[in-house]
Amino acid sequence: MGESSALGEFDLIDRFFGRAGRAGRTEGGAVTLGIGDDCAVLTPSAGHQWLVTADMLVEGRHFLSTVSPRRLGHKALAVNLSDLAACGATPKAFFLSLALPRVDEAFLAGFSQGLFELADAHGIVLAGGDTTAGPLNINITAMGEVPSGQALLRSGARPGDDVWVSGTLGDARLALEVIRGTLSLSAAQFDEARLRMEMPEPRVALGRALRGVATSAADVSDGLAGDIGHVLKRSNVGATLRLADLPRSGVLGAMPEDIQQLCLLSGGDDYELVFTAPAEARERVLEAGRRSGTPVYRVGGIDEQPGLRVVDGAGRPLQDPLQSFDHFRS
């Protein structure tokens, strides 16, 4: 962060986060009263339920000090929107709590720019929050809504369902390892992978399109294997994934196979969706992808045998698929 400023808390809020006149600009006008009072007042659409999620980002743990403020603002909101996307929700309002070591106007200008660019793209309103002095720490609570009873959950996968993922996986982990110095890429390749790590695109439109089609869903924030593992546990089922069918970028696809494998299965920070749907719904899933402008890929299936299995292109089970090499010691 750069030089400090004499701005006080309320000046800071007004200048960078006040967004005068923006309250209520969500689809359906969920925010009746936003920033400026002790509490926000929100009203859900008739026949809808609120969905609420919260994520904390801590410097050195969830983001690097070298990330640009604009990209950090984008990612801080994107990780919350990704949770809403996984549940099929329409974003409505969010609350920002921000700890800053000092008031850095250049940082706040870039951070708020990235934050509000993404907020405006998804029609979600900043309805309140808090600021304090301390190590850089960002906490966002986001709210969305779904028609009552239509939220996508982790607990609905059934034997016979297909497993699908959106987009491509593994680039964020690849970029992180370049930053750590354990791998090298060309400048252009690194820029492409780093963009995926620092500015993920939440699949909100796809999540909404999957309501009534998918039987379960989760966002891929901690790695595909771990996140589908949550679905399997909540649904009391097992799954087999086909490694060759996991979607990857050209950058990752050019790497050695062992690096591809770990990035694809346990990379983290992808913020794609992994979801299940009945085999007879394949065309409906593809149509949801087309309508939302999101590529979707069928990568495996749900079965009754507990646990997760990964097979190679010939259908042979991989032994210890998440422990195949030691390039990425944490």
Contacts in CASP RR format, 6 or more apart in sequence:
PFRMAT RR
TARGET T0000
AUTHOR 0000-0000-0000
METHOD contacts of the structure
MODEL  1
MGESSALGEFDLIDRFFGRAGRAGRTEGGAVTLGIGDDCAVLTPSAGHQW
LVTADMLVEGRHFLSTVSPRRLGHKALAVNLSDLAACGATPKAFFLSLAL
PRVDEAFLAGFSQGLFELADAHGIVLAGGDTTAGPLNINITAMGEVPSGQ
ALLRSGARPGDDVWVSGTLGDARLALEVIRGTLSLSAAQFDEARLRMEMP
EPRVALGRALRGVATSAADVSDGLAGDIGHVLKRSNVGATLRLADLPRSG
VLGAMPEDIQQLCLLSGGDDYELVFTAPAEARERVLEAGRRSGTPVYRVG
GIDEQPGLRVVDGAGRPLQDPLQSFDHFRS
1 100 0 8 1.000
1 101 0 8 1.000
1 102 0 8 1.000
1 104 0 8 1.000
1 107 0 8 1.000
1 136 0 8 1.000
2 104 0 8 1.000
2 106 0 8 1.000
2 107 0 8 1.000
3 104 0 8 1.000
3 106 0 8 1.000
4 102 0 8 1.000
4 103 0 8 1.000
4 104 0 8 1.000
5 102 0 8 1.000
5 103 0 8 1.000
5 104 0 8 1.000
5 105 0 8 1.000
6 103 0 8 1.000
7 15 0 8 1.000
7 103 0 8 1.000
7 105 0 8 1.000
8 103 0 8 1.000
9 131 0 8 1.000
12 103 0 8 1.000
12 108 0 8 1.000
12 131 0 8 1.000
13 35 0 8 1.000
13 131 0 8 1.000
15 108 0 8 1.000
16 108 0 8 1.000
16 109 0 8 1.000
16 111 0 8 1.000
16 112 0 8 1.000
17 35 0 8 1.000
17 96 0 8 1.000
17 112 0 8 1.000
17 126 0 8 1.000
18 35 0 8 1.000
18 126 0 8 1.000
19 35 0 8 1.000
19 116 0 8 1.000
19 125 0 8 1.000
19 126 0 8 1.000
22 125 0 8 1.000
22 126 0 8 1.000
23 31 0 8 1.000
23 32 0 8 1.000
23 33 0 8 1.000
23 34 0 8 1.000
23 35 0 8 1.000
23 125 0 8 1.000
23 127 0 8 1.000
24 30 0 8 1.000
24 31 0 8 1.000
24 32 0 8 1.000
24 34 0 8 1.000
24 125 0 8 1.000
25 31 0 8 1.000
25 123 0 8 1.000
25 125 0 8 1.000
26 91 0 8 1.000
26 92 0 8 1.000
26 93 0 8 1.000
26 123 0 8 1.000
26 124 0 8 1.000
26 125 0 8 1.000
27 90 0 8 1.000
27 92 0 8 1.000
27 123 0 8 1.000
28 45 0 8 1.000
29 43 0 8 1.000
29 92 0 8 1.000
30 42 0 8 1.000
30 43 0 8 1.000
30 44 0 8 1.000
30 45 0 8 1.000
30 92 0 8 1.000
30 93 0 8 1.000
30 125 0 8 1.000
30 143 0 8 1.000
30 144 0 8 1.000
30 145 0 8 1.000
31 40 0 8 1.000
31 41 0 8 1.000
31 42 0 8 1.000
31 92 0 8 1.000
31 93 0 8 1.000
31 125 0 8 1.000
31 127 0 8 1.000
32 41 0 8 1.000
32 42 0 8 1.000
32 43 0 8 1.000
33 40 0 8 1.000
33 41 0 8 1.000
34 40 0 8 1.000
34 41 0 8 1.000
34 125 0 8 1.000
34 127 0 8 1.000
34 128 0 8 1.000
35 126 0 8 1.000
35 127 0 8 1.000
35 128 0 8 1.000
35 129 0 8 1.000
36 128 0 8 1.000
40 93 0 8 1.000
40 95 0 8 1.000
40 127 0 8 1.000
40 128 0 8 1.000
42 50 0 8 1.000
42 92 0 8 1.000
42 93 0 8 1.000
42 127 0 8 1.000
42 143 0 8 1.000
44 50 0 8 1.000
44 145 0 8 1.000
45 145 0 8 1.000
47 147 0 8 1.000
47 148 0 8 1.000
48 145 0 8 1.000
48 146 0 8 1.000
48 147 0 8 1.000
48 148 0 8 1.000
49 145 0 8 1.000
49 146 0 8 1.000
49 147 0 8 1.000
49 148 0 8 1.000
49 149 0 8 1.000
49 151 0 8 1.000
50 143 0 8 1.000
50 144 0 8 1.000
50 145 0 8 1.000
51 84 0 8 1.000
51 87 0 8 1.000
51 89 0 8 1.000
51 143 0 8 1.000
51 144 0 8 1.000
51 145 0 8 1.000
51 146 0 8 1.000
51 151 0 8 1.000
52 141 0 8 1.000
52 142 0 8 1.000
52 143 0 8 1.000
52 144 0 8 1.000
53 80 0 8 1.000
53 83 0 8 1.000
53 84 0 8 1.000
53 141 0 8 1.000
53 142 0 8 1.000
54 80 0 8 1.000
54 139 0 8 1.000
54 140 0 8 1.000
54 141 0 8 1.000
54 142 0 8 1.000
55 76 0 8 1.000
55 79 0 8 1.000
55 80 0 8 1.000
55 83 0 8 1.000
55 139 0 8 1.000
55 140 0 8 1.000
56 62 0 8 1.000
56 137 0 8 1.000
56 138 0 8 1.000
56 139 0 8 1.000
57 63 0 8 1.000
57 72 0 8 1.000
57 75 0 8 1.000
57 76 0 8 1.000
57 79 0 8 1.000
57 137 0 8 1.000
57 138 0 8 1.000
57 139 0 8 1.000
58 135 0 8 1.000
58 136 0 8 1.000
58 137 0 8 1.000
58 138 0 8 1.000
59 65 0 8 1.000
59 135 0 8 1.000
59 136 0 8 1.000
59 137 0 8 1.000
63 72 0 8 1.000
63 75 0 8 1.000
63 198 0 8 1.000
64 179 0 8 1.000
66 179 0 8 1.000
67 75 0 8 1.000
67 198 0 8 1.000
68 110 0 8 1.000
68 198 0 8 1.000
69 106 0 8 1.000
69 107 0 8 1.000
69 108 0 8 1.000
69 109 0 8 1.000
69 110 0 8 1.000
69 111 0 8 1.000
69 113 0 8 1.000
69 114 0 8 1.000
70 110 0 8 1.000
70 111 0 8 1.000
70 113 0 8 1.000
70 114 0 8 1.000
70 117 0 8 1.000
71 114 0 8 1.000
71 198 0 8 1.000
71 199 0 8 1.000
72 111 0 8 1.000
72 138 0 8 1.000
72 198 0 8 1.000
73 110 0 8 1.000
73 111 0 8 1.000
73 112 0 8 1.000
73 113 0 8 1.000
73 114 0 8 1.000
73 115 0 8 1.000
73 118 0 8 1.000
73 138 0 8 1.000
74 114 0 8 1.000
74 115 0 8 1.000
74 117 0 8 1.000
74 118 0 8 1.000
74 198 0 8 1.000
74 199 0 8 1.000
75 198 0 8 1.000
75 199 0 8 1.000
75 200 0 8 1.000
76 96 0 8 1.000
76 111 0 8 1.000
76 115 0 8 1.000
76 138 0 8 1.000
76 140 0 8 1.000
77 94 0 8 1.000
77 115 0 8 1.000
77 118 0 8 1.000
77 119 0 8 1.000
77 124 0 8 1.000
77 140 0 8 1.000
77 142 0 8 1.000
78 118 0 8 1.000
78 199 0 8 1.000
78 200 0 8 1.000
78 201 0 8 1.000
78 202 0 8 1.000
78 271 0 8 1.000
79 140 0 8 1.000
79 200 0 8 1.000
79 202 0 8 1.000
79 221 0 8 1.000
79 271 0 8 1.000
80 94 0 8 1.000
80 140 0 8 1.000
80 141 0 8 1.000
80 142 0 8 1.000
81 91 0 8 1.000
81 118 0 8 1.000
81 122 0 8 1.000
81 124 0 8 1.000
81 142 0 8 1.000
81 202 0 8 1.000
81 204 0 8 1.000
82 200 0 8 1.000
82 202 0 8 1.000
82 203 0 8 1.000
82 219 0 8 1.000
82 221 0 8 1.000
82 271 0 8 1.000
83 142 0 8 1.000
83 219 0 8 1.000
84 90 0 8 1.000
84 91 0 8 1.000
84 142 0 8 1.000
84 144 0 8 1.000
84 202 0 8 1.000
84 204 0 8 1.000
85 202 0 8 1.000
85 203 0 8 1.000
85 204 0 8 1.000
85 206 0 8 1.000
85 207 0 8 1.000
85 208 0 8 1.000
85 219 0 8 1.000
85 273 0 8 1.000
86 152 0 8 1.000
86 207 0 8 1.000
86 217 0 8 1.000
86 218 0 8 1.000
86 219 0 8 1.000
86 273 0 8 1.000
86 275 0 8 1.000
87 146 0 8 1.000
87 151 0 8 1.000
87 152 0 8 1.000
87 153 0 8 1.000
87 207 0 8 1.000
87 217 0 8 1.000
88 146 0 8 1.000
88 150 0 8 1.000
88 151 0 8 1.000
88 152 0 8 1.000
88 204 0 8 1.000
88 207 0 8 1.000
88 208 0 8 1.000
88 210 0 8 1.000
88 211 0 8 1.000
88 217 0 8 1.000
89 144 0 8 1.000
89 145 0 8 1.000
89 146 0 8 1.000
89 151 0 8 1.000
89 204 0 8 1.000
89 208 0 8 1.000
90 144 0 8 1.000
90 145 0 8 1.000
90 146 0 8 1.000
90 204 0 8 1.000
90 208 0 8 1.000
91 122 0 8 1.000
91 123 0 8 1.000
91 124 0 8 1.000
91 142 0 8 1.000
91 143 0 8 1.000
91 144 0 8 1.000
91 204 0 8 1.000
92 124 0 8 1.000
92 125 0 8 1.000
92 143 0 8 1.000
92 144 0 8 1.000
92 145 0 8 1.000
93 124 0 8 1.000
93 125 0 8 1.000
93 126 0 8 1.000
93 127 0 8 1.000
93 142 0 8 1.000
93 143 0 8 1.000
93 144 0 8 1.000
94 119 0 8 1.000
94 124 0 8 1.000
94 125 0 8 1.000
94 126 0 8 1.000
94 127 0 8 1.000
94 140 0 8 1.000
94 141 0 8 1.000
94 142 0 8 1.000
94 143 0 8 1.000
95 126 0 8 1.000
95 127 0 8 1.000
95 128 0 8 1.000
95 129 0 8 1.000
95 140 0 8 1.000
95 141 0 8 1.000
95 142 0 8 1.000
96 115 0 8 1.000
96 126 0 8 1.000
96 128 0 8 1.000
96 129 0 8 1.000
96 138 0 8 1.000
96 139 0 8 1.000
96 140 0 8 1.000
97 129 0 8 1.000
97 130 0 8 1.000
97 131 0 8 1.000
97 132 0 8 1.000
97 138 0 8 1.000
97 139 0 8 1.000
97 140 0 8 1.000
98 130 0 8 1.000
98 131 0 8 1.000
98 132 0 8 1.000
98 137 0 8 1.000
98 138 0 8 1.000
98 139 0 8 1.000
99 131 0 8 1.000
99 132 0 8 1.000
99 133 0 8 1.000
99 134 0 8 1.000
99 135 0 8 1.000
99 136 0 8 1.000
99 137 0 8 1.000
99 138 0 8 1.000
100 107 0 8 1.000
100 131 0 8 1.000
100 132 0 8 1.000
100 133 0 8 1.000
100 134 0 8 1.000
100 136 0 8 1.000
101 133 0 8 1.000
101 134 0 8 1.000
101 135 0 8 1.000
101 136 0 8 1.000
102 133 0 8 1.000
115 126 0 8 1.000
116 126 0 8 1.000
119 125 0 8 1.000
119 126 0 8 1.000
122 202 0 8 1.000
122 204 0 8 1.000
124 142 0 8 1.000
124 144 0 8 1.000
146 211 0 8 1.000
147 211 0 8 1.000
150 211 0 8 1.000
150 212 0 8 1.000
152 207 0 8 1.000
152 210 0 8 1.000
152 211 0 8 1.000
152 214 0 8 1.000
152 216 0 8 1.000
152 217 0 8 1.000
152 275 0 8 1.000
153 216 0 8 1.000
153 217 0 8 1.000
153 234 0 8 1.000
154 216 0 8 1.000
154 217 0 8 1.000
154 218 0 8 1.000
154 230 0 8 1.000
154 231 0 8 1.000
154 234 0 8 1.000
154 235 0 8 1.000
155 216 0 8 1.000
155 234 0 8 1.000
155 235 0 8 1.000
156 215 0 8 1.000
156 216 0 8 1.000
156 234 0 8 1.000
156 235 0 8 1.000
156 276 0 8 1.000
157 215 0 8 1.000
157 216 0 8 1.000
157 231 0 8 1.000
157 232 0 8 1.000
157 235 0 8 1.000
157 237 0 8 1.000
157 239 0 8 1.000
157 276 0 8 1.000
157 302 0 8 1.000
158 215 0 8 1.000
158 235 0 8 1.000
158 237 0 8 1.000
158 276 0 8 1.000
158 278 0 8 1.000
158 302 0 8 1.000
159 237 0 8 1.000
159 302 0 8 1.000
159 303 0 8 1.000
159 304 0 8 1.000
160 278 0 8 1.000
160 279 0 8 1.000
160 301 0 8 1.000
160 302 0 8 1.000
160 303 0 8 1.000
161 215 0 8 1.000
161 216 0 8 1.000
161 276 0 8 1.000
161 277 0 8 1.000
161 278 0 8 1.000
161 279 0 8 1.000
161 301 0 8 1.000
161 302 0 8 1.000
162 276 0 8 1.000
162 277 0 8 1.000
162 278 0 8 1.000
162 279 0 8 1.000
162 282 0 8 1.000
162 285 0 8 1.000
162 298 0 8 1.000
162 300 0 8 1.000
162 301 0 8 1.000
162 302 0 8 1.000
163 228 0 8 1.000
163 239 0 8 1.000
163 241 0 8 1.000
163 274 0 8 1.000
163 275 0 8 1.000
163 276 0 8 1.000
163 298 0 8 1.000
163 299 0 8 1.000
163 300 0 8 1.000
163 301 0 8 1.000
163 302 0 8 1.000
164 214 0 8 1.000
164 274 0 8 1.000
164 275 0 8 1.000
164 276 0 8 1.000
164 277 0 8 1.000
164 285 0 8 1.000
164 296 0 8 1.000
164 297 0 8 1.000
164 298 0 8 1.000
164 299 0 8 1.000
165 220 0 8 1.000
165 224 0 8 1.000
165 246 0 8 1.000
165 247 0 8 1.000
165 272 0 8 1.000
165 273 0 8 1.000
165 274 0 8 1.000
165 275 0 8 1.000
165 296 0 8 1.000
165 297 0 8 1.000
165 299 0 8 1.000
166 203 0 8 1.000
166 206 0 8 1.000
166 272 0 8 1.000
166 273 0 8 1.000
166 289 0 8 1.000
166 294 0 8 1.000
166 295 0 8 1.000
166 296 0 8 1.000
166 297 0 8 1.000
167 247 0 8 1.000
167 272 0 8 1.000
167 294 0 8 1.000
167 295 0 8 1.000
167 296 0 8 1.000
167 297 0 8 1.000
168 247 0 8 1.000
168 248 0 8 1.000
168 249 0 8 1.000
168 252 0 8 1.000
168 272 0 8 1.000
169 220 0 8 1.000
169 223 0 8 1.000
169 224 0 8 1.000
169 246 0 8 1.000
169 247 0 8 1.000
169 248 0 8 1.000
169 252 0 8 1.000
169 263 0 8 1.000
169 264 0 8 1.000
169 267 0 8 1.000
169 270 0 8 1.000
169 272 0 8 1.000
170 196 0 8 1.000
170 248 0 8 1.000
170 249 0 8 1.000
170 252 0 8 1.000
170 263 0 8 1.000
170 264 0 8 1.000
170 267 0 8 1.000
170 268 0 8 1.000
170 270 0 8 1.000
171 192 0 8 1.000
171 193 0 8 1.000
171 196 0 8 1.000
171 197 0 8 1.000
171 249 0 8 1.000
171 251 0 8 1.000
171 252 0 8 1.000
171 263 0 8 1.000
171 270 0 8 1.000
172 193 0 8 1.000
172 196 0 8 1.000
172 197 0 8 1.000
172 200 0 8 1.000
172 267 0 8 1.000
172 268 0 8 1.000
172 269 0 8 1.000
172 270 0 8 1.000
173 262 0 8 1.000
173 263 0 8 1.000
173 266 0 8 1.000
173 267 0 8 1.000
173 268 0 8 1.000
173 269 0 8 1.000
173 328 0 8 1.000
174 183 0 8 1.000
174 185 0 8 1.000
174 193 0 8 1.000
174 251 0 8 1.000
174 252 0 8 1.000
174 255 0 8 1.000
174 259 0 8 1.000
174 263 0 8 1.000
175 190 0 8 1.000
175 193 0 8 1.000
175 194 0 8 1.000
175 196 0 8 1.000
175 197 0 8 1.000
176 197 0 8 1.000
176 269 0 8 1.000
177 183 0 8 1.000
177 327 0 8 1.000
177 328 0 8 1.000
178 184 0 8 1.000
178 185 0 8 1.000
178 190 0 8 1.000
178 193 0 8 1.000
178 194 0 8 1.000
179 194 0 8 1.000
182 327 0 8 1.000
182 328 0 8 1.000
183 255 0 8 1.000
183 259 0 8 1.000
183 327 0 8 1.000
185 193 0 8 1.000
185 251 0 8 1.000
189 251 0 8 1.000
189 254 0 8 1.000
192 249 0 8 1.000
192 251 0 8 1.000
193 249 0 8 1.000
193 251 0 8 1.000
193 252 0 8 1.000
196 249 0 8 1.000
196 270 0 8 1.000
197 269 0 8 1.000
200 269 0 8 1.000
200 270 0 8 1.000
200 271 0 8 1.000
201 271 0 8 1.000
202 219 0 8 1.000
202 271 0 8 1.000
203 219 0 8 1.000
203 271 0 8 1.000
203 272 0 8 1.000
203 273 0 8 1.000
203 292 0 8 1.000
203 294 0 8 1.000
205 291 0 8 1.000
205 292 0 8 1.000
205 293 0 8 1.000
205 294 0 8 1.000
206 273 0 8 1.000
206 288 0 8 1.000
206 289 0 8 1.000
206 292 0 8 1.000
206 293 0 8 1.000
206 294 0 8 1.000
206 296 0 8 1.000
207 214 0 8 1.000
207 217 0 8 1.000
207 273 0 8 1.000
207 288 0 8 1.000
207 292 0 8 1.000
208 292 0 8 1.000
209 287 0 8 1.000
209 288 0 8 1.000
209 289 0 8 1.000
209 291 0 8 1.000
209 292 0 8 1.000
210 217 0 8 1.000
210 273 0 8 1.000
210 275 0 8 1.000
210 277 0 8 1.000
210 285 0 8 1.000
210 288 0 8 1.000
213 277 0 8 1.000
213 281 0 8 1.000
213 284 0 8 1.000
213 285 0 8 1.000
213 288 0 8 1.000
214 275 0 8 1.000
214 276 0 8 1.000
214 277 0 8 1.000
214 285 0 8 1.000
215 275 0 8 1.000
215 276 0 8 1.000
215 277 0 8 1.000
215 278 0 8 1.000
216 231 0 8 1.000
216 234 0 8 1.000
216 235 0 8 1.000
216 275 0 8 1.000
216 276 0 8 1.000
217 231 0 8 1.000
217 273 0 8 1.000
217 274 0 8 1.000
217 275 0 8 1.000
217 276 0 8 1.000
218 227 0 8 1.000
218 228 0 8 1.000
218 230 0 8 1.000
218 231 0 8 1.000
218 273 0 8 1.000
218 274 0 8 1.000
218 275 0 8 1.000
219 227 0 8 1.000
219 271 0 8 1.000
219 272 0 8 1.000
219 273 0 8 1.000
219 274 0 8 1.000
220 227 0 8 1.000
220 268 0 8 1.000
220 270 0 8 1.000
220 271 0 8 1.000
220 272 0 8 1.000
220 273 0 8 1.000
220 274 0 8 1.000
221 227 0 8 1.000
221 268 0 8 1.000
221 269 0 8 1.000
221 270 0 8 1.000
221 271 0 8 1.000
222 268 0 8 1.000
223 265 0 8 1.000
223 266 0 8 1.000
223 267 0 8 1.000
223 268 0 8 1.000
223 270 0 8 1.000
224 241 0 8 1.000
224 246 0 8 1.000
224 264 0 8 1.000
224 265 0 8 1.000
224 266 0 8 1.000
224 267 0 8 1.000
224 270 0 8 1.000
224 274 0 8 1.000
225 265 0 8 1.000
225 266 0 8 1.000
225 308 0 8 1.000
225 310 0 8 1.000
225 321 0 8 1.000
225 322 0 8 1.000
226 266 0 8 1.000
227 274 0 8 1.000
228 239 0 8 1.000
228 241 0 8 1.000
228 274 0 8 1.000
228 308 0 8 1.000
229 239 0 8 1.000
229 307 0 8 1.000
229 308 0 8 1.000
231 239 0 8 1.000
231 274 0 8 1.000
231 276 0 8 1.000
232 238 0 8 1.000
232 239 0 8 1.000
232 306 0 8 1.000
232 307 0 8 1.000
232 308 0 8 1.000
235 302 0 8 1.000
237 302 0 8 1.000
237 303 0 8 1.000
237 304 0 8 1.000
237 306 0 8 1.000
238 302 0 8 1.000
238 303 0 8 1.000
238 304 0 8 1.000
238 305 0 8 1.000
238 306 0 8 1.000
238 307 0 8 1.000
238 308 0 8 1.000
239 300 0 8 1.000
239 301 0 8 1.000
239 302 0 8 1.000
239 303 0 8 1.000
239 307 0 8 1.000
239 308 0 8 1.000
239 309 0 8 1.000
240 300 0 8 1.000
240 301 0 8 1.000
240 303 0 8 1.000
240 308 0 8 1.000
240 309 0 8 1.000
240 310 0 8 1.000
240 311 0 8 1.000
241 265 0 8 1.000
241 299 0 8 1.000
241 300 0 8 1.000
241 301 0 8 1.000
241 308 0 8 1.000
241 309 0 8 1.000
241 310 0 8 1.000
241 311 0 8 1.000
242 299 0 8 1.000
242 300 0 8 1.000
242 310 0 8 1.000
242 311 0 8 1.000
242 313 0 8 1.000
242 315 0 8 1.000
243 261 0 8 1.000
243 264 0 8 1.000
243 265 0 8 1.000
243 310 0 8 1.000
243 311 0 8 1.000
243 312 0 8 1.000
243 313 0 8 1.000
243 318 0 8 1.000
243 321 0 8 1.000
244 312 0 8 1.000
244 313 0 8 1.000
245 297 0 8 1.000
245 298 0 8 1.000
245 299 0 8 1.000
245 300 0 8 1.000
246 264 0 8 1.000
246 265 0 8 1.000
246 297 0 8 1.000
246 299 0 8 1.000
247 295 0 8 1.000
247 297 0 8 1.000
247 299 0 8 1.000
248 260 0 8 1.000
248 263 0 8 1.000
248 264 0 8 1.000
252 259 0 8 1.000
252 260 0 8 1.000
252 263 0 8 1.000
252 264 0 8 1.000
253 260 0 8 1.000
255 263 0 8 1.000
258 324 0 8 1.000
258 325 0 8 1.000
258 327 0 8 1.000
259 325 0 8 1.000
259 327 0 8 1.000
261 318 0 8 1.000
261 321 0 8 1.000
261 324 0 8 1.000
262 322 0 8 1.000
262 324 0 8 1.000
262 325 0 8 1.000
262 327 0 8 1.000
262 328 0 8 1.000
265 310 0 8 1.000
265 321 0 8 1.000
265 322 0 8 1.000
266 322 0 8 1.000
276 301 0 8 1.000
276 302 0 8 1.000
277 284 0 8 1.000
277 285 0 8 1.000
282 298 0 8 1.000
285 296 0 8 1.000
285 298 0 8 1.000
286 296 0 8 1.000
288 296 0 8 1.000
289 295 0 8 1.000
289 296 0 8 1.000
309 317 0 8 1.000
310 317 0 8 1.000
310 318 0 8 1.000
310 321 0 8 1.000
311 317 0 8 1.000
311 318 0 8 1.000
312 318 0 8 1.000
318 324 0 8 1.000
END
